[in-house]
Amino acid sequence: MVGSSTALGATQFRIGHIMNIDHPHHLALMKFAELVKEKTGGSVEVKIYPNSQLGNALTQIQAVKLGTLEGFLDGVGWYGQFQGDYYLPATAFAVRDMDHAVRIMDGPVGQAMAERLRQQHGLRVLDQSWVRLPRHLLSSKPVRSLADIKGLKLRIPELKSYVEPWRALGASPTPIAFAEVYLALQQGIVDAMECPLDMIYTQRLHEVAKYLTLTYHQFETGSLVVNDRWYSRLTPDQQQAIAEALEEAKKYNNELSYADELEIIEKMKEEGVIFIEIDRDELIEAAKDVPVRLEEEGLWTKGLYESALAEAEAQD
């Protein structure tokens, strides 16, 4: 029930996600829960459900939309299935780097996207610029060039913005739920998967695939989205407390994410992972027409890609 309360009268704020408990997002959410309790005097109680306990990403987002779950945290690309403009920041090679991604999501482009998501689907974005590490390619066989990607059975999230760039590179995208990726790699159902390093490491995926190609193909921010009806029933003081707590939690997440990257690389090397450098320019060239084509097909608002590129130019 939307706006449900605990037996003691505190407003319940349940947040689900699909990451392991060692992931920066989860650790930051645990800090968020403590801060909300402190700042609201216990009138809002945050409970975190990690590791796909409440279902896959889309199942949880639908639950938030229906009001059977208050919040969900993950990459912004998932919301493309509800509001198409969110596909753009989750399209490989469309975003230059994480600073570019943050500028898009915090700027006018991102704020307009968030408002449409709220109006059309009742999903309110509380924050959509949590830092996530860039996505790379983990595989059971070495991928050293574009030629090695041809025919590669690649696990990919079931989102068109994820699938089409890899199809343009010659891979064979295979949608599989994140919770099933370890087994899929282990059994050879797929040859590879792509993900940020922290998710690869905390899920122990490198135990069943030992080649890590540094593609830096996608820079996607994280977003905490809640049911808008539930949020509207909070008092102004509770809303303010949640906003303040979320800002502190985001800073903690970002610090953890940046600090973890180099440490994870060293740990993975120690555990036998072979890191491979690849010619990114070759990949970018092969996929350069994908965002233009997806926009022409109406996946997102016409002119959005140009606006996003303008954010990158404003950065220079």
Phi, psi and omega in degrees: 000133181297136177073021181294154182237159177283173182299332181273001176098353179287144177287130183276133179229092181266131180236125177254158172202176185249004183272161175292161182290348177267355182288144179307323179300316181292315180299321179290324177293324177295321175295320178302317180300317179296317182294320180296317178301315181294314187283337179259002183065026179085007181281344173235127182247116181264131175235134184252134180239098185273178164058039177061026179302328183259015180111179179287178186302312184293324177299318181290321179296319177298322178296320177296317179300319180283338181094009177273355173218141184278321186211161179213140179235126172187193182295149184295337184300331180302331185282355175300332180286350178249320180224105194305334182299336180289349175292327186301308181292354177249024177258125183304134176070004178277336181246133190288314181198182184292325176300319177298316180299316181295319179298320179296310188286331179272345184271188182303322180299309182293322181293324176293322177299315182298319181293322177294322178297320179292312183293321186275332188228000179070022178254112182264125176277119176273327176196139181225032178226036172289132180291134171232147180292152178299155182272141179229177184252120175253130185217161179272354175220152186296137175240104186251346183205173177303324181299327181287343180279337181303122178078002181294124176282104190246121173292132183216145173301148185279064179229133185300325181293334175279317188290312190297318178299321180287328174296322178295332178278353177101001179285167175248089184297136182229102180292125178218139178302143185302321182295344183256003187292319181305309182294323180296319177291316182298322183269359178077016176296325173231158178269338190201166171215163178233139187188163171294154183300321184294324177289323176299314185288312183292335176271358178062030182293335180290353175288336184244003176208123194252006181245126182239110180264123185278086184271335184044050189271343184212130177241101186236130179278166175262154184221133171260118182240140181232165175291125186292324179295318177300314183298320183294342180271353174287154175284158176305322179295320179293319178299317179295318180297319179296318179298316180294317180296321182293322178296318178293319180294322179297317178300319179295315177302314183296319178298315180297318183298311181293321181291327184288331191302306182294322179296319180294318178303314180295318180296319181292322176298318179297332181265014170095007179283136179259119180269137184234130172274143180227155178285097182295328180300324179295319179291316180300318179297318183290334184252005190298332183274351185297309179301322179296316181293317180297324177292319178297328179281355177086019180295326174221175186299135178300132180093352182294320181297319178297320178296321179293319177296325178297327177296323178292319180294325179294339180284331187284000000 
